Amino acid sequence: MAEDDDFESATFCGDPSDVRKQTGTFEKAFDKHAKNPETESWRTALTEVGNIAGWDLRNRPQAIVIRQIVGDIFEKLSLRISSAHEELVGIDSPVMEMMDLIGMGLNDVRFIGIHGMAGVGKTTLSQVIYDNFSHQFEGSSYLASVRESSGNQGLVCLQQKLLCQILKEREVGVRTVTNGATMIRNRMQHKKILIVLDDVNTNSQLEALAGSHDCRT
């Protein structure tokens, strides 16, 4: 584990010292696999984890402790975002609200709209979210100025760009808007994807680039 890695440990049952020393139930498991060449690396990893002050869930409501752990992680993420975007005053709170809406780790489809007057920071917020969290998804795409681009280049061109970004391919052939929407739906099926569409002003743009609100891909 690298020195600059953030790590949260939690003990659900048993004594944390058993993790560090490989005693108790851990000792029996290691005795069983004593001939496995990877055993020593397992011991090293558990000792390292056991030496990290973590969360002890014994005799405590798990739901409460889990909320505390999530809050701690969000606070650390907030500090990272602040250091990466020092010029953005007050961005932390809306970013955390957005992360709660996105529901990281949940197996569902979510459409989240950011609306407001021009100049309030909608595009900036979406960029911060994308820059900091897109790596947690299997694929991602950020399309800027959709309203302007769809008028100048057409939706087919935007669909091609989106597919290239998600699939990490240089070229993707899209014949029509309907064909592109079908390709996007099929290629995203059963994958964890983040799509950010900046400055959308019609439902047809949403449906062409992200599917209908009731899709389950």
Secondary structure by P-SEA (a helix, b strand, c coil): ccccbbbbbbbccccccccccccaaaaaaaaaaccccaaaaaaaaaaaaaaccccccccccaaaaaaaaaaaaaaaaaaaaaaaccccccaaaaaaaaaaaacccccbbbbbbbbbcccccaaaaaaaaaacccccccccccccaaaaaaaaccaaaaaaaaaaaaacccbbbbccaaaaaaaaaaaacccbbbbbbcccccaaaaaaccccccccc
